[in-house]
């Protein structure tokens, strides 16, 4: 109800009712404005401005639609590119994980190999040291034997020199030469 009364009052307060005198004369400003407005609208309609405006708006709508389609295709391309980069990143991460795992395995194998090399090196050094000890023992035994033989020879010489005469000594030497000759031939 309030809306209807506001509409009715606004129609009653129009400028056409504000002018005094007859309405259809050139002295009435409202009539002149009405004629100018009708002429203006007629010229605009005659020149086809609404069609031009419609064409311009249609062209603008087509441009906006093309831009929206381009934006949509760019967005789809960007999504596809993002997905491919995410896939590549996952592949690279998986490859990096495989490389790290392989490096860990290789490092463990290298450590085991180094341990085995150290054990074999220590075993070789121990066996070399034992061989040197055996060689030194053999050399010491040989030296002790040689020294014992020298002492025994010197002792035998002293004993023999005191008890044997020159002719008995010559007979012993000849006998030793015959024994050596018979053993080597």
Secondary structure by P-SEA (a helix, b strand, c coil): caaaaaaaaaaaacccccccccccccccaaaaaaaaaaaaaaaaaaaaaaaaaaaaaaaaaaaaaaaaaaaaaaaaaaaaaaaaaaaaaaaaaaaaaaaaaaaaaaaaaaaaaaaaaaaaaaaaaaaaaaaaaaaaaaaaaaaaaaaaaaaaaaaaaaaaaacccaaaaaaaaaaaaaaaaaaac
